Amino acid sequence: MRRGLVVGNWKMNGSLEFIENWISQYTAFLETQTETAICPPYVYISFLRNRLMTSAIHMGVGAQDCSVHNDGAYTGEVAANMLADVGCSFVIVGHSERRQYHSESNEMVAMKAQKVLEAGLRPIVCVGETLEEREAGRTNEVALAQLNAVLDVIGPEMLVTGALAYEPVWAIGTGKTAIPEEAQEVHKILRDSVKSRNSDAGDSLRIIYGGSVKPSNAQKLFACPDIDGGLIGGASLKAEDFYAIAQAASSVEFIV
């Protein structure tokens, strides 16, 4: 059975006061059966982790990106082993905003996934198409090319240690969400591709959906057989909404 996974990506949002308030609100809720994690901006990783450790919340802390380098003269970069040093458990790689605004190629994303694994961390590898690519009928082609570039480097067995996130670019932060049937179709194609390399890995891999997930649509998305949780953007900034989404994932049995 695949356990549900819900990860909050705070992007470039937050402050010390925001984190205190968020944790205070989240502690009012009961524990969920879903594995959860929050990826704040780099500068708040240690603070958030320390505050979670002194609270009753069982939740992982991750990073939104990492460098392809281990160390050196790379101003502004943060290495995966540094993230491990401050207690991260997950690292997001290949988010569409990194691909779009920082021109990250499929090959660079694969290198970052490798660095995450070498540091003993768990990669969340993002794939997804733009609106133009979807309208051109290239959704599967684009998503599979992004996935296969990573699998060629780390293999399906190592990807299973983390997760794969399908995030259609046209649905991120726009309020538009792929209907469950659309998302499920792509998730199944991605899973089948992994299974073609390693059947057990394909069955065990958690594939989560990212793209304007909110409490009102989470249950229907997570009820799909190949959607194992969510990579949550805007809704993760509200403790109540993030909890509701995690609860939606915990109420669904993800059976291999």
C-alpha positions in Angstrom: 0.0 0.0 0.0 1.3 3.5 -0.9 0.9 6.0 1.9 -0.4 9.4 0.9 2.0 12.2 0.7 1.1 15.9 0.8 4.0 18.5 0.5 3.6 22.2 1.0 5.7 24.5 -1.3 5.7 27.9 0.3 7.7 29.3 -2.6 9.0 32.9 -1.8 6.5 33.5 1.1 6.8 33.6 4.8 8.4 35.2 7.8 9.3 34.3 11.4 6.0 35.6 12.5 4.1 33.8 9.8 5.8 30.5 10.8 4.9 31.0 14.4 1.2 31.7 13.5 1.1 28.7 11.1 2.4 26.3 13.6 0.1 27.6 16.3 -2.9 27.1 14.0 -1.8 23.6 12.9 -1.3 22.3 16.4 -5.0 22.7 16.9 -5.7 19.8 14.5 -5.5 16.0 15.1 -2.7 13.9 13.5 -3.4 12.6 10.0 -2.5 9.3 8.4 -0.8 11.2 5.6 2.9 11.8 5.4 3.3 15.6 5.3 6.2 18.0 4.7 6.7 21.8 4.2 9.3 23.3 1.9 9.9 26.9 3.0 12.4 29.4 1.6 16.0 28.4 2.5 16.4 31.0 5.2 13.6 29.6 7.3 14.4 25.9 7.0 16.2 25.6 10.3 13.8 27.8 12.2 10.8 25.8 10.9 12.4 22.5 11.7 13.3 23.6 15.2 9.8 24.9 15.9 8.2 21.6 14.6 10.5 19.6 16.8 9.3 21.5 19.8 5.7 21.1 18.8 3.3 18.1 18.7 3.4 18.2 14.8 4.9 15.2 13.1 5.9 16.8 9.8 9.0 16.8 7.6 10.9 19.8 6.3 12.2 20.1 2.8 13.8 22.5 0.4 12.5 24.0 -2.9 15.7 23.4 -4.9 19.4 22.6 -4.6 22.6 23.1 -6.6 24.2 20.7 -9.0 27.4 21.3 -7.1 28.6 20.0 -3.8 30.6 23.1 -2.9 32.7 25.9 -4.4 32.5 29.4 -5.8 28.8 29.4 -6.7 27.4 32.5 -5.1 23.8 32.2 -4.0 23.7 28.4 -4.5 22.9 25.9 -1.7 24.2 22.3 -1.9 22.1 19.2 -1.1 24.6 18.1 1.5 24.1 21.5 3.3 20.3 20.9 3.3 20.9 17.5 4.9 23.1 19.2 7.5 20.2 21.4 8.6 17.7 18.5 8.8 15.9 18.5 5.5 14.2 15.3 4.4 12.9 16.2 1.0 14.2 18.4 -1.9 12.0 19.6 -4.8 13.8 19.5 -8.1 12.6 20.5 -11.6 9.7 22.7 -10.5 8.2 24.4 -13.5 9.2 27.8 -12.1 12.8 26.7 -12.0 12.5 25.4 -15.5 10.8 28.5 -16.8 12.6 31.3 -14.9 16.0 29.7 -14.5 16.2 27.8 -17.8 16.8 24.4 -16.1 17.0 21.6 -18.6 15.9 18.0 -18.1 19.5 17.1 -17.8 20.1 19.6 -15.0 17.1 18.4 -13.1 18.4 14.8 -13.3 21.8 16.0 -12.0 20.0 17.7 -9.1 18.0 14.6 -8.3 21.3 12.7 -8.2 22.8 15.2 -5.8 19.8 14.9 -3.5 20.2 11.2 -3.3 23.9 11.4 -2.7 23.2 13.6 0.3 20.8 11.0 1.7 17.7 13.0 1.0 14.5 12.2 -0.9 13.9 13.9 -4.3 10.5 15.2 -5.3 10.9 15.3 -9.1 8.5 17.6 -10.9 7.2 17.1 -14.5 4.5 18.8 -16.5 3.5 20.6 -19.6 2.7 24.2 -20.5 -0.7 25.3 -21.9 0.8 25.6 -25.4 2.2 22.0 -25.2 -1.1 20.7 -23.9 -3.1 22.4 -26.7 -0.6 20.9 -29.2 -1.3 17.4 -27.9 2.2 17.1 -26.5 1.4 16.5 -22.8 2.6 12.9 -22.7 5.6 13.6 -24.8 6.8 16.4 -22.6 6.1 14.7 -19.3 7.8 11.5 -20.3 10.8 13.2 -21.7 11.2 15.0 -18.3 10.7 11.8 -16.4 13.0 9.7 -18.5 15.9 12.1 -18.3 15.8 11.6 -14.5 15.3 7.8 -14.7 18.2 7.5 -17.0 20.5 9.0 -14.3 19.1 7.7 -11.0 16.9 4.7 -12.0 13.4 3.9 -10.9 14.5 2.2 -7.7 16.0 5.5 -6.3 13.1 7.6 -7.5 10.8 5.5 -5.2 12.7 6.9 -2.2 11.1 10.2 -2.9 8.2 11.0 -5.2 7.2 12.1 -8.7 5.0 15.2 -9.0 2.9 15.9 -12.0 2.2 19.6 -12.2 0.6 20.9 -15.4 2.2 24.4 -15.7 -1.1 25.9 -16.8 -2.7 24.9 -13.5 -0.1 26.3 -11.1 -1.3 29.3 -9.2 -4.0 30.0 -11.8 -7.0 28.6 -10.0 -7.4 26.1 -12.9 -7.1 22.5 -12.0 -6.9 19.5 -14.3 -10.2 17.5 -13.8 -9.5 14.3 -11.9 -9.9 12.2 -15.1 -7.2 14.3 -16.9 -4.8 14.2 -14.0 -5.3 10.4 -13.6 -4.6 9.8 -17.3 -1.2 11.4 -17.1 -0.4 9.8 -13.7 -1.1 6.4 -15.1 1.1 7.1 -18.2 3.9 8.1 -15.9 3.5 5.1 -13.6 3.3 2.7 -16.6 6.6 4.3 -17.9 8.3 3.6 -14.6 6.8 0.1 -14.5 8.3 -0.6 -17.9 11.7 -0.3 -16.3 10.9 -1.9 -13.0 7.5 -3.2 -12.2 7.8 -3.2 -8.4 9.2 0.4 -8.4 6.4 1.5 -10.6 3.8 0.0 -8.2 5.5 1.5 -5.1 6.3 5.0 -6.5 4.1 7.8 -5.1 3.0 10.2 -7.8 1.5 13.3 -6.4 -0.4 16.1 -8.2 0.4 19.8 -8.1 -1.8 22.5 -9.7 -4.2 24.6 -7.7 -5.1 21.8 -5.3 -7.4 23.0 -2.5 -9.8 21.5 0.1 -12.7 21.6 -2.3 -11.1 19.4 -5.0 -8.5 17.3 -3.1 -10.9 14.5 -2.3 -11.8 13.8 -5.9 -8.2 14.1 -7.1 -6.9 11.7 -4.4 -9.6 9.2 -5.1 -8.0 8.5 -8.5 -6.0 5.2 -8.4 -2.7 6.7 -9.5 -2.8 10.0 -7.6 -1.1 9.5 -4.2 -1.3 13.0 -2.7 -0.4 16.5 -3.7 2.4 19.2 -4.0 0.5 22.1 -2.6 1.3 25.8 -3.4 -1.0 28.6 -2.3 -3.2 26.5 -0.2 -0.3 25.4 2.0 0.1 28.9 3.3 -3.1 28.5 5.2 -2.7 25.9 8.0 -6.4 25.0 7.9 -6.4 24.4 4.2 -3.2 22.3 4.2 -4.6 20.2 7.0 -7.9 19.7 5.1 -5.9 18.5 2.1 -3.8 16.2 4.1 -6.9 14.8 5.7 -8.4 14.2 2.2 -5.3 12.1 1.4 -5.5 10.1 4.6 -9.1 9.1 3.9 -8.2 7.4 0.7 -6.5 4.0 0.5 -3.6 4.0 -2.0 -3.4 0.3 -2.8 -0.7 -1.1 -5.0 
